[in-house]
Amino acid sequence: MLRAIDTDAANVAPVRLFTYDSSQSTRARNSGLRVEKLALPAEGESRPKSRYCRRVEAGWSCR
């Protein structure tokens, strides 16, 4: 679940959601947020908890 509070609309930068979850990404777009759908975790992060990921030579492959 995403929760954001707009304290001062004149001085707040646009909110952008980063997610691995397609459903969450769709809901956020429908709510008017900018969304970056991630395919692989950033370096140092654990692998995404998805049944659609598999280990490959270069790291993790997710579809």
C-alpha positions in Angstrom: 0.0 0.0 0.0 1.3 3.5 -0.8 0.6 6.4 1.4 1.7 9.9 0.6 0.9 13.1 2.4 0.9 16.4 0.5 1.9 19.0 3.1 2.2 22.0 0.8 1.2 21.6 -2.8 3.2 24.6 -4.0 6.5 23.3 -2.6 6.3 19.5 -3.1 8.1 17.7 -5.9 6.0 15.2 -7.9 5.7 11.7 -6.3 7.1 8.8 -8.2 6.5 5.2 -7.2 9.1 2.5 -7.8 7.7 -1.1 -7.7 8.2 -4.6 -8.9 4.4 -5.3 -8.6 2.4 -4.9 -11.8 -0.9 -4.6 -9.9 0.5 -1.9 -7.6 1.9 -0.1 -10.6 -1.4 -0.1 -12.4 -3.3 1.2 -9.3 -0.7 4.0 -8.9 -1.0 5.1 -12.5 -4.8 5.1 -12.2 -4.4 7.4 -9.2 -2.3 9.8 -11.2 1.2 9.0 -9.9 4.2 8.6 -12.0 5.4 5.0 -11.8 8.7 3.2 -12.5 8.2 -0.5 -12.9 11.4 -2.3 -11.9 12.5 -5.5 -13.5 15.5 -6.4 -11.3 16.5 -5.3 -7.8 19.1 -2.6 -7.4 22.6 -3.8 -6.4 22.6 -4.8 -2.8 18.9 -5.5 -2.6 17.5 -9.0 -2.2 15.8 -10.6 -5.1 12.1 -9.8 -5.7 9.7 -12.2 -4.1 8.1 -13.3 -7.3 7.4 -16.7 -8.7 8.3 -15.3 -12.2 12.0 -14.8 -11.3 14.8 -17.2 -11.9 18.6 -17.2 -11.3 20.7 -16.6 -14.4 24.4 -16.2 -14.8 24.2 -12.4 -14.7 21.9 -12.2 -11.7 18.1 -12.6 -11.6 15.7 -12.7 -14.6 12.1 -11.7 -14.1 9.3 -11.6 -16.5 
